[in-house]
């Protein structure tokens, strides 16, 4: 038996009943291409945070592209990281667009005091 006799790779191939039987509820989303992992990631993150179907607010729509617009992004955790990323970008003819400050900041609501009381060997 030749592979072409049992492998159908053309765009018009269909699932057979014996394939669909054990896959109940399978859906295809034409707006989410499987060559775009970012769009699929956004979909899965939305699934994780999705309320019950009756609690969904239909006016709250999610963007498939997100704030980065499906473009590659990096974050430099140190000045050395920033220099390496900048040198690499220059070598590839890219400039990059700064999205956030180089300094890390926390919201004012972040608790910066440890709730652990001091004890012998661990003073507060």
Secondary structure, 3 states (H helix, E strand, C coil): CCHHHHCCCCCCCCCCHHHHCCCCCCCCCCCCCCCCHHHHHHHHHHHHHCCCHHHCCCCCCCCCCCCCCCCCCCCCCCHHHHHHHHHHHHHCCCCCCCCCCCCCCCCCCCCCCCCCCCECCECC
